């Protein structure tokens, strides 16, 4: 079995050597299509043993990836970006996974994304279709996906991704996504990606329009839909008007039977109930128990990186929010208990809160 690493790059001198070093143990050959780097990317790639090709950029990510794939003779092609770093995995273990199924299928890797939020550096996970069998290429000018409707099964490859900490991909991607939505207005995936990008760029009102369109178009079987629904809910909560909270309530009621077994959904439900109660305490006082129930449900469900979501919604972040709820409701012992659970996982806001508890005591 031959496995190649196939990449497209541009100005990746910061991270490319680290990326290639991590991938080398599981691949036979490295093929890189450079789309116009002006830094040391090409030099680094060649020094690391890669076969480097030049591709004239035509505003189409699939075209670039397919060009690189056309120069690979491997049975399987691993696709990575220059700011992604594989965690340890043996070649033997990977081959065993790739031989475990018959027919045409795509291998999914688990990626940990690192990003900044109000509490520092957070992580989320997603399953990405990144190991393609010979003959399968990509489609879509951006956020490209494998051609065809082949099933995607996870393989024992995990990657860390730090690109969101070191570049503004949102600004770069926005015009491509706007073009894609203009050309394919009934494509729920493009609507979701545009909505998510606008949200990350703090263009919340604009993002809501596309979240609504995504929700209308996406089918329940679509793998990106659950994460899109959760981001849609967060966007409604960020805007926080009565109409948006009413809209969030309708979505939660509709989606809870199917999504209530996912900690990310339960976590945003806890935030919703808190915001709903605070919007009109006399009217919504009956929802108070649902705040506690939502975060306890998160902890009962636990962490499942293999299905994607924000790291901590099934553990330390839920415990912290539960501690905050107990604190504001005057249940000090329980607040301390759950802050301690969160702090033991290394969650800095919980550690700070415990210090304040000690000072107050």
C-alpha positions in Angstrom: 0.0 0.0 0.0 1.3 3.4 -0.9 0.2 6.5 1.1 1.2 10.0 0.0 0.9 13.4 1.7 -0.6 15.8 -0.8 -0.8 19.5 0.0 -1.4 23.0 -1.4 0.5 25.8 0.3 1.2 29.5 0.2 3.5 31.4 2.6 3.6 28.6 5.2 7.2 29.1 6.4 6.0 29.5 10.1 4.6 26.0 10.3 5.5 23.9 7.3 8.5 22.1 8.7 6.7 21.1 11.8 3.8 19.9 9.7 6.0 17.8 7.4 8.1 16.3 10.3 4.9 15.1 12.0 3.5 13.5 8.8 6.6 11.9 7.5 6.4 8.6 9.5 3.1 7.6 8.0 3.6 8.6 4.3 5.8 7.4 1.4 6.0 10.6 -0.6 5.2 14.3 -0.1 3.7 16.2 -3.0 3.2 20.0 -2.6 1.6 22.4 -5.0 2.8 26.0 -4.2 0.3 28.6 -5.2 2.6 31.6 -5.1 4.6 31.8 -1.9 6.8 34.9 -1.4 8.6 33.5 1.7 10.8 30.5 2.4 7.9 27.9 1.9 9.3 26.3 -1.2 12.9 26.1 0.2 11.6 24.4 3.4 9.4 22.0 1.5 12.3 20.9 -0.8 14.7 20.6 2.2 12.1 18.3 3.9 12.1 16.0 0.8 8.9 17.1 -0.8 8.3 17.1 -4.6 7.3 20.7 -5.2 5.0 21.8 -8.0 4.0 25.3 -9.1 0.3 26.1 -9.5 -1.0 29.4 -10.8 -3.7 30.5 -8.4 -7.2 30.7 -10.1 -9.3 31.5 -7.0 -10.4 27.8 -6.7 -9.1 25.6 -3.8 -10.4 22.4 -5.4 -8.6 23.1 -8.7 -5.3 23.5 -6.7 -5.9 20.3 -4.7 -6.9 18.3 -7.8 -3.8 19.5 -9.6 -1.6 18.3 -6.7 -3.5 15.0 -6.6 -3.0 14.4 -10.3 0.7 14.0 -9.6 0.2 11.3 -7.0 0.3 7.6 -7.7 -0.7 6.5 -4.2 -3.5 4.2 -3.2 -4.5 6.7 -0.6 -3.8 10.4 -0.4 -3.6 12.2 2.9 -4.5 15.9 2.6 -3.2 18.4 5.2 -2.8 22.1 5.5 0.5 23.7 6.4 -0.7 24.6 9.9 -1.9 21.1 10.9 0.3 18.7 12.8 -0.4 15.0 13.1 -0.2 13.5 16.6 1.6 10.2 16.8 0.2 7.2 14.9 2.0 4.2 13.6 2.0 3.4 9.9 0.9 -0.1 10.7 -2.1 1.1 12.6 -3.1 3.4 9.7 -2.7 0.7 7.1 -4.8 -1.7 9.2 -7.6 0.9 9.3 -7.5 1.6 5.6 -7.7 -2.1 4.8 -10.6 -2.6 7.2 -13.4 -1.7 4.8 -14.3 -2.5 1.2 -15.6 -0.3 -1.5 -14.9 3.4 -2.0 -14.9 5.5 1.2 -13.2 8.5 2.7 -11.0 8.5 5.8 -11.9 11.1 8.4 -9.2 12.6 10.7 -10.0 14.2 14.1 -8.8 17.7 14.2 -8.3 19.9 17.3 -8.7 23.6 16.5 -7.2 26.1 18.9 -8.7 29.6 19.0 -9.0 32.6 21.3 -12.1 33.5 23.3 -12.9 35.6 26.3 -11.3 32.9 28.6 -8.1 32.5 26.7 -7.2 29.6 24.4 -10.0 27.1 23.8 -10.3 24.0 21.6 -12.9 22.4 19.4 -12.8 19.1 17.5 -14.2 18.1 14.1 -14.0 15.1 11.8 -12.6 16.1 8.4 -12.6 14.0 5.2 -8.8 14.1 4.6 -7.7 10.6 3.4 -8.9 10.0 -0.2 -8.6 6.8 -2.2 -6.9 6.9 -5.6 -9.1 8.6 -8.2 -11.2 10.8 -5.9 -10.7 14.5 -6.0 -12.4 17.6 -4.6 -15.2 19.9 -5.6 -16.1 23.5 -4.5 -14.1 26.7 -4.9 -13.7 26.9 -1.1 -14.2 24.6 1.9 -13.8 22.0 -0.7 -15.2 18.5 -0.2 -14.4 15.1 -1.7 -16.3 14.4 -5.0 -19.2 12.0 -4.9 -21.4 10.8 -2.1 -19.0 8.4 -0.5 -19.2 7.5 3.2 -16.6 8.9 5.6 -15.3 6.8 8.4 -12.8 7.9 11.0 -9.3 6.5 11.0 -6.7 6.7 13.8 -5.2 10.0 12.8 -5.5 13.1 15.0 -4.1 16.6 14.1 -3.7 19.8 15.9 -4.5 23.0 14.1 -3.2 26.4 15.2 -4.0 28.5 12.1 -6.8 30.4 13.8 -4.3 31.7 16.3 -1.9 33.0 13.7 -3.8 34.3 10.7 -7.1 35.8 9.8 -8.5 33.2 7.4 -11.9 34.7 7.7 -11.0 37.8 5.9 -9.3 35.7 3.2 -12.2 33.3 2.8 -15.0 35.8 2.9 -15.0 36.9 -0.8 -14.8 33.2 -2.0 -17.7 32.3 0.2 -19.8 35.2 -1.0 -19.1 34.1 -4.5 -20.0 30.5 -3.8 -23.3 31.6 -2.1 -24.1 33.9 -5.1 -23.5 31.0 -7.5 -25.2 28.3 -5.4 -27.8 30.1 -3.2 -29.6 26.8 -2.4 -26.5 25.1 -1.1 -26.9 24.7 2.7 -23.2 24.0 3.3 -22.1 27.2 1.7 -24.7 29.2 3.6 -23.4 27.6 6.8 -19.8 28.4 6.0 -20.6 32.0 5.1 -22.7 32.4 8.3 -19.9 31.0 10.4 -17.2 33.2 8.8 -19.3 36.3 9.2 -19.9 35.4 12.9 -16.2 35.0 13.5 -15.6 38.4 11.9 -18.1 39.9 14.4 -20.6 40.6 11.6 -23.4 39.1 13.7 -26.5 40.6 12.1 -25.3 39.6 8.6 -24.4 36.1 9.8 -27.9 35.5 11.2 -29.4 35.9 7.8 -27.3 33.1 6.4 -27.8 30.9 9.5 -31.5 31.1 8.9 -31.0 30.2 5.2 -28.7 27.3 6.3 -31.3 26.0 8.7 -33.9 26.1 6.0 -31.7 24.2 3.5 -29.7 21.7 5.4 -31.0 18.2 5.7 -30.9 16.2 9.0 -28.5 13.7 7.5 -25.9 16.4 6.7 -22.9 16.0 9.0 -22.3 19.7 9.3 -25.9 20.4 10.4 -25.6 19.8 14.2 -22.7 22.2 14.6 -24.5 24.7 12.4 -27.6 24.6 14.6 -25.5 25.2 17.7 -23.7 28.2 16.2 -27.1 29.5 15.0 -28.3 29.4 18.6 -25.2 31.2 19.9 -25.8 33.9 17.3 -29.4 34.4 18.4 -28.2 34.6 22.0 -25.5 37.1 21.1 -28.0 39.4 19.6 -30.3 38.7 22.5 -33.5 40.6 21.5 -36.9 39.2 22.5 -37.5 38.1 18.9 -34.2 36.3 18.8 -34.8 34.6 22.1 -38.2 33.5 20.9 -36.6 32.1 17.7 -34.0 30.2 19.8 -36.8 28.7 22.0 -38.5 27.4 18.9 -35.3 25.8 17.6 -34.4 24.2 20.9 -37.9 22.7 21.2 -37.7 21.3 17.7 -34.1 20.0 17.9 -34.0 18.7 21.5 -35.3 15.2 20.6 -32.4 14.6 18.2 -29.7 16.8 19.6 -30.3 16.4 23.3 -27.6 13.7 23.5 -24.8 16.0 22.5 -23.1 18.1 25.2 -22.6 21.1 22.9 -26.3 21.4 22.4 -27.1 21.0 26.1 -24.5 23.6 26.9 -26.0 26.3 24.7 -29.4 25.3 26.1 -28.1 26.2 29.6 -27.0 29.6 28.4 -30.3 30.1 26.7 -32.4 29.4 29.8 -30.2 31.7 31.8 -30.6 34.5 29.3 -34.3 33.8 29.0 -34.9 34.0 32.7 -32.9 37.3 33.0 -34.9 38.8 30.2 -38.1 38.7 32.2 -37.7 37.0 35.6 -41.3 37.1 36.6 -42.5 35.6 33.3 -39.8 32.9 33.0 -39.0 32.0 36.6 -40.3 28.5 35.9 -37.3 27.9 33.6 -34.7 28.2 36.4 -34.4 24.4 37.0 -33.6 23.9 33.4 -30.3 25.8 33.8 -29.1 23.2 36.3 -30.5 20.3 34.3 -28.8 21.4 31.1 -25.3 21.5 32.7 -25.8 18.3 34.6 -26.8 16.7 31.4 -23.6 17.9 29.8 -21.5 16.3 32.5 -23.5 13.1 32.3 -22.9 13.0 28.5 -19.2 13.7 28.9 -16.5 14.4 26.3 -16.7 12.8 22.8 -14.1 14.4 20.5 -14.9 11.7 17.9 -18.2 13.4 17.1 -16.9 17.0 17.2 -17.7 20.0 19.3 -16.1 22.4 21.8 -13.7 20.7 24.3 -15.0 21.2 27.8 -18.8 21.3 27.2 -19.0 17.8 28.5 -16.6 18.4 31.4 -14.8 21.5 32.8 -16.8 24.2 31.1 -20.1 22.7 32.1 -18.8 22.2 35.6 -17.7 25.9 35.8 -21.1 27.1 34.6 -22.8 24.9 37.0 -20.7 26.3 39.8 -21.6 29.8 38.7 -25.3 28.9 38.7 -25.0 27.5 42.2 -23.1 30.6 43.4 -25.6 33.1 42.1 -28.4 31.0 43.6 -26.8 31.0 47.0 -25.7 27.3 47.1 -22.1 28.0 48.1 -21.0 24.4 48.9 -22.2 23.1 45.6 -20.6 26.1 43.8 -17.3 25.4 45.4 -17.6 21.7 44.5 -18.1 22.3 40.8 -15.6 25.0 40.6 -13.1 22.6 42.1 -14.0 19.9 39.5 -13.4 22.5 36.7 -10.2 23.7 38.3 -8.8 20.2 38.5 -9.0 20.0 34.7 -6.9 23.1 34.5 -9.6 25.6 33.6 -8.2 29.0 34.5 -11.5 30.8 35.2 -12.4 28.2 37.8 -9.0 28.4 39.4 -9.4 32.2 39.7 -12.9 31.8 41.2 -11.6 29.4 43.8 -9.0 31.9 44.9 -11.8 34.5 45.3 -13.7 31.9 47.3 -10.8 31.5 49.7 -10.4 35.2 50.1 -14.1 35.6 50.9 -13.9 32.8 53.4 
